[in-house]
């Protein structure tokens, strides 16, 4: 079953650098890489492990649930991390 969790993009926690084109499947290439603007770490090991855990939890839940019905509500949110592995959830919306 394909995950319905969509994660993409990478941004610096210390400056305004942002790359919305980075796909989650390529996050391992960004692990502990320096920001091209300020030199800060763009993706810490803690944040990377949290992303992998979120994907695992959603995929596990999806595999134990009935097939998604197009009439079921969809939850969207913006998830931010700060290098510590902690997650901040914003813009939580429920849609059909």
C-alpha contacts under 8 A as a table, 3 or more apart, distances in Angstrom:
res1	aa1	res2	aa2	distance
1	X	59	X	7.86
1	X	62	X	7.74
1	X	63	X	6.77
2	X	59	X	7.78
3	X	6	X	7.78
3	X	55	X	7.62
3	X	58	X	7.17
3	X	59	X	5.57
3	X	62	X	7.46
4	X	58	X	7.97
5	X	55	X	6.80
5	X	58	X	6.92
7	X	23	X	7.11
7	X	24	X	5.73
8	X	20	X	6.69
8	X	21	X	7.08
8	X	22	X	5.75
8	X	23	X	4.67
8	X	24	X	5.23
9	X	18	X	7.46
9	X	19	X	5.60
9	X	20	X	4.01
9	X	21	X	5.68
9	X	22	X	4.65
9	X	23	X	6.23
9	X	24	X	7.55
10	X	18	X	5.90
10	X	19	X	5.37
10	X	20	X	6.26
10	X	22	X	6.33
10	X	42	X	7.19
10	X	43	X	7.79
11	X	16	X	7.53
11	X	17	X	5.69
11	X	18	X	4.16
11	X	19	X	6.19
11	X	20	X	7.99
11	X	42	X	6.59
12	X	15	X	5.72
12	X	16	X	6.51
12	X	17	X	5.38
12	X	18	X	6.40
12	X	35	X	6.53
12	X	40	X	7.17
12	X	41	X	7.48
12	X	42	X	5.37
13	X	16	X	7.87
13	X	40	X	7.91
13	X	42	X	7.45
13	X	82	X	6.08
13	X	83	X	7.82
14	X	38	X	7.53
14	X	40	X	6.82
15	X	37	X	7.48
15	X	38	X	6.75
17	X	35	X	7.25
17	X	36	X	7.76
17	X	37	X	6.60
19	X	22	X	6.19
22	X	26	X	6.80
22	X	27	X	7.44
23	X	26	X	5.49
23	X	27	X	6.81
24	X	27	X	5.12
25	X	28	X	7.43
26	X	29	X	5.54
26	X	30	X	7.15
27	X	30	X	5.11
27	X	31	X	6.42
27	X	43	X	7.91
27	X	48	X	7.51
28	X	31	X	5.22
28	X	48	X	7.88
29	X	33	X	7.99
30	X	33	X	5.30
30	X	42	X	6.96
30	X	43	X	6.15
31	X	42	X	7.21
31	X	43	X	4.95
31	X	44	X	6.08
31	X	45	X	6.68
31	X	48	X	7.31
32	X	41	X	5.42
32	X	42	X	6.32
32	X	43	X	5.39
32	X	44	X	5.48
32	X	45	X	7.14
33	X	41	X	5.63
33	X	42	X	5.73
33	X	43	X	6.76
34	X	38	X	7.81
34	X	39	X	4.71
34	X	40	X	5.25
34	X	41	X	4.76
34	X	42	X	5.83
35	X	38	X	5.59
35	X	39	X	4.49
35	X	40	X	5.19
35	X	41	X	6.12
35	X	42	X	5.66
36	X	39	X	5.98
41	X	44	X	6.45
43	X	47	X	6.43
43	X	48	X	6.60
43	X	83	X	6.78
44	X	47	X	5.32
44	X	48	X	6.20
44	X	83	X	5.36
44	X	84	X	7.63
45	X	48	X	5.03
45	X	49	X	6.08
45	X	83	X	7.95
46	X	49	X	5.25
46	X	50	X	6.29
46	X	83	X	6.43
46	X	84	X	5.77
46	X	85	X	4.48
47	X	50	X	5.01
47	X	51	X	6.25
47	X	81	X	6.64
47	X	82	X	7.63
47	X	83	X	5.53
47	X	84	X	6.34
47	X	85	X	4.19
47	X	86	X	7.31
48	X	51	X	5.17
48	X	52	X	6.34
48	X	85	X	7.58
49	X	52	X	5.11
49	X	53	X	6.15
49	X	85	X	7.35
50	X	53	X	4.99
50	X	54	X	6.15
50	X	85	X	5.65
50	X	86	X	7.64
51	X	54	X	5.13
51	X	55	X	6.32
52	X	55	X	5.20
52	X	56	X	6.18
53	X	56	X	5.02
53	X	57	X	6.11
54	X	57	X	5.19
54	X	58	X	6.20
55	X	58	X	5.26
55	X	59	X	5.99
56	X	59	X	5.18
56	X	60	X	5.96
57	X	60	X	5.13
57	X	61	X	6.13
58	X	61	X	5.12
58	X	62	X	6.05
59	X	62	X	5.02
59	X	63	X	6.08
60	X	63	X	5.19
60	X	64	X	6.38
61	X	64	X	5.23
61	X	65	X	6.27
62	X	65	X	5.17
62	X	66	X	7.71
62	X	67	X	7.95
63	X	66	X	7.91
68	X	72	X	7.07
69	X	72	X	5.45
70	X	73	X	7.98
70	X	96	X	7.96
71	X	96	X	6.50
72	X	96	X	6.40
73	X	94	X	6.38
73	X	95	X	5.40
73	X	96	X	4.46
74	X	94	X	5.73
74	X	95	X	5.23
74	X	96	X	5.91
75	X	92	X	6.99
75	X	93	X	5.62
75	X	94	X	4.63
75	X	95	X	6.41
76	X	91	X	7.62
76	X	92	X	5.75
76	X	93	X	5.27
76	X	94	X	6.57
76	X	95	X	7.95
77	X	89	X	6.52
77	X	90	X	5.89
77	X	91	X	5.13
77	X	92	X	4.36
77	X	93	X	6.32
78	X	89	X	5.81
78	X	90	X	5.09
78	X	91	X	5.72
78	X	92	X	7.04
79	X	87	X	6.50
79	X	88	X	5.61
79	X	89	X	4.67
79	X	90	X	6.32
80	X	87	X	5.87
80	X	88	X	5.06
80	X	89	X	6.51
80	X	90	X	7.95
81	X	84	X	7.27
81	X	85	X	6.56
81	X	86	X	5.99
81	X	87	X	5.08
81	X	88	X	6.24
82	X	85	X	7.05
82	X	86	X	6.97
82	X	87	X	7.75
83	X	86	X	7.54
89	X	92	X	7.14
